[in-house]
Amino acid sequence: MTTVLILAGISIMFFYLSNSASKKQERQKKFKQDQENLSKSGGYGKWIGGGLGWALGGPIGGLLGFMFGSMFEGGSTGSTATQNHPYAATQSGDFSVSLLVLAAAVMKADKVVKKSELDYVKRFFVSNFGEAKTLQLMQVLKELLQKDINVQEVSLQIRSAMDYSSRLQLLHFLFGIAGADMAIHDSEVHAIQTIASYMGISSADFNSIKAMFVKDVDSAYKILEITPDADDNEVKKAYHKMAIKYHPDKVSHLGDEARKAAEEKFQKLNSAYDEIKRKRGIN
C-alpha cells in the first residue's frame, strides 16, 4: 500500500512539473509571437514592437491592447511582470510607455488637460526621440487620456520590473509635466505622490525631486536630502551620495534619450549644492 501511494505521489509530481514547463513554454512562445506581430505591423506597432519587454503584459499591456486590437487578449492582467514574460530587463520601449501611461494619469489629476502640459510632453519627446516618433507617441498619449488608468496596478507593475534609478527618472518627468503651466496644483502633487508610493520610491527621494520643482527656503537642502542644521562635512557627504544616485549613467541602459533627460535632474542637484556652498562660503 505504501509503495502504491509513493508511486502515485511521484506521478502527480511529474504531472504538475510537466504541466508547469508546458505553460512556461507557451508563455514564451506567445511573448515572442507578440513581439514579431508588433514589429511587422504598421503605425504604433512598428515603432514599439522592438522596444517592449515586460510592458507587453500586465496592466500596461492591457492599456496598450486597445490600440493593437486583440493581440494582448488572453495575456496576464497581473501586476508582476516578471511572472508573465521571460525577460524582465527594462527596454527603452518599456520606459517610454510607462512614462506615457503615468503622464496621462497626472495630466488628468486636476480634471483639466492643459495645452501647456501637452506641449511640455511634446517638447520632451521631440528633444529626445525626434519628430517622427513624437507624432506616434503623442497619438498614444491622446488615446491614453481617454482611458481609465488604474494607477495602483500600473505603478506596481513598474515597481516589480523597472530598476530604481529609472523609476526616479519617471518621477522627475511627472513633476515636469505638473509644472508645465508654472503652477503645480495640490491634486497633481497628490497624484504623483500616490504613484511614487506604489512604485516604491522612498519619501526622502520623493521630497528631493519635488523640491526641484516646488521651491521654498529649504529646497536646496531637501534636494540633498539633509536639513539646514547639517554641518559642512555632512553637506559634502550628502552631495556625493546624491551625485551617485542621480548620475545620468544610472539610466544609460535605457539609451541616449533617457540619459539626456537624466542630465536635467543632475544639473538641478549641482545647482542646489552650489547654492548651499555660496551661502555658507564653502570652497
N, C-alpha and C positions, 0 to 999 in steps of 0.2 A: 504493500500500500504506500509506504514512504517513497519507494523508488518511483512509483507512478506519479505521485504528487510533485516530486523533483523534476521529472521529465516534463510534466505539464507546465510547471513554472518556467523551465528553460524555453519551452516552445512559445509561451506567451511573451517572454522577454525578447526573443528573437523576432517575434511578430511586430512588436512595438518599435524595436530598433530599425527594422527594415522599413516599416511604415514611415517613421520619422525621417530616415535618409531619403526615402522616395519623395516626401513632401518638400524637403530641402532642395532636392534636385529640380522639382517642379517650380519652386520659387525662383531659383537661379535662372532656369530656362525662361520663365516669364519675364524676369527682370531684363535679361539680355534681349529678348524679343521686343520689349517695350522700347529699349534704347534704340534698336535698329529701326523700328517703325517711326519713332520720333525723328531720327536723323534723316530718314528718307522723305518725310512729309514736308510740305511747304510751310510758309508763314512762321508761326511760333515754333512749331516742331523742329524745323530745320535749324533754327538758331539754338534752341535749348537742348536738343537731343544729346549732344556730345558733352554737355556740362552738368548733367544731373546725375547724382548718385543716390544718396539716401532720401532726397527730397521727392523722388519719384513715388515713394509710398507714404503712408501715414496721412494725417490731416492735410498737409501741404499738397500731397499728391491728389487728394480728394478735391481740393480747390482748383488745381490745375485741370482736373478731369473735365470740367465744364467747357474748357477751351479745346481739349483734344478728343472730345467725343467719349466713346465707351472704352478707351484704351486702359483706363485705370479701374474699370469695373471688376469686382472680384478681388481687388487688392486689399491689403490690410488697412484698417482705419485707426489702428492703434497709434500711440504716441512714441513708442520706442522704435526708432527707425532701424537700429542695428539688428532687431529681431526679424525684420522684413526682407532685408536685402544683404547680399554677401559683402558689399562694400560700404564701410562706414566713413571713409575719408571724405571731408568736405571739399567739393569741387567748386569752381567759380560759379557754375550754374546754381548749385545749392545755395550759395551765399546770396546771389542776386535775387533769386526767387524768394528766399526768406526775407530779404530786405523789402521787396515789393509788398509781400503779404503784411508785414508789420507796419510798413509805411501807410498802407490803406487803413489799417486799424487805428493808427494815431491820427490820420487826417480826418477820420470820421468822429473822433472823440468829442469835439466841441460842436458836433451836429452840422458843421459847415465846412465844405471842401473849398478852400480858397485858391484863387489863381496863383497867388504868391507861393503857396505850397507846391502846386503842380510845377511852377516854373523852377523852384529850387530842385525838385527831383529831376526835372529835365536837364537843368544845367549840370547837375552831378553826373548823370549818365552820359551826356554829351562829352563832358570833360574826361570821363574815364572809359567810355565804351565806343564813342564815335556816333555820328549821326544815324547811320543805318540801323544799328542795334537799338538805339534810343527810341526810334519810331515804334519798334516792336515792343520794347519794354513799357513804353507809355500806354500802348494799347492794352497790354496785360494789366497794368495798373488801373486803367479806366474800367475794365471789366471786373477787377477785384473790388473796386469801390462799390459795385452793385451787389456784392455778396455779403452774407452774414459770416463773420470770421470768428471762430471760437479761439480767442486769444490764449486761453489756458492750454488747449490741446496743441496749438501751433508752437507756442513757446516751449512746451515740454518736449516736443519733438526736436526742436532746435537744440535744447539743452542736452538731450541724450546723444546727439550726433555731431555737434559743432564744438570745436575747441574754444576755450575761454577767451583767448585774445580776439578771435573773430566775433564772439558774442559782444565783447566790449566795443568793437568797431560798429556793430549793428546799433548799439545803444547810442553811440556818438552821432550816427546818421539820423536817428529818430529825433534827437534833440534839435538837430539842424533843421529838420522839417518843421518842428513845432515853432521854432523861432524865425521861420522864413518871413512872417508878417510883422516882425520886430516886436512881437508880444507873445510870450509863452503863457498860455492860459492854464489855470489850475486843473481843468479837465484833461488837458494834454499831459501835464506832469503826472497826474494820477494814472493815466493810461500807460505811459512809459514806465512808471514805477511798477505797475502790475506786471507788465511784460518782463521787466528786469528781474522781478522776484521769481517768476515762473522759469525764467532762463537760468536761474541760479547765480545771478550777479550779486555780489556782496553789497551791503548797504554803503560801505565805505567807497567802493568803486562807483556805485550809482551816484553818490553825492559828489564825487570827484568830477565825473563827466558833466553832471548837472551844473556844477559851479563854473564850467567853461562857457555856459550859455545864460545862466541865471546869476547875475552879478550882485554881490553885496560886499561889505567892507572886508570880509574874511575869505573871499572867493579864492585868492591865491593860495591860502593855506589849505583850504578844502581840496583844491586840485591836487596838492601834495599829500593829502590825507593826514594832516597834522593840525594842531591848534596853534593860535598865535603865541602861546606861552612856551612853545618849543624853543630850545636854545639853538645857537648857530650850528653846532655839530649835528643836532637832530635834523635840522633843516637840510643840511648837505646829504645826510644819510637817506632822508625821505626822497630827495630828488633823484639820487642814484637808483633807489629801489623802483620809483615810478618810471624812470627812464628805461629801465629794463622791461617793465610791464607794458609800456606804451610804445616801445620801439617798433617802427614800421616793418622790420624784418619778421616780427611775430606773425604777420598775416601774409608774408611773401608767398606762401603755398597757394594762396588764392589768386595769384597773378599780379601783374603790374598795376592793374586797375585798383584793386583793394589796397595795395601798398601805397599808392599815391594818395588815396583817401585817408589812410592812417597817418600820413605826414602832417595833416592839419591838426590832428589831436596831439601829436608830438610837439608841434610848434606852440600850441597853447600851454602845454606843460612847461616848455622852456620860457615862455613869456611870464608865467606865474612865478617861476624861480627867479627870473631876472628882476621882477617887481619886488620880491621879498629881499633879495640881495641889495637892491638900490635903497630900500627903506632902512635896512639895517647897516648899510655900509660894508657889506661882505664883499671881499675881493674874489 
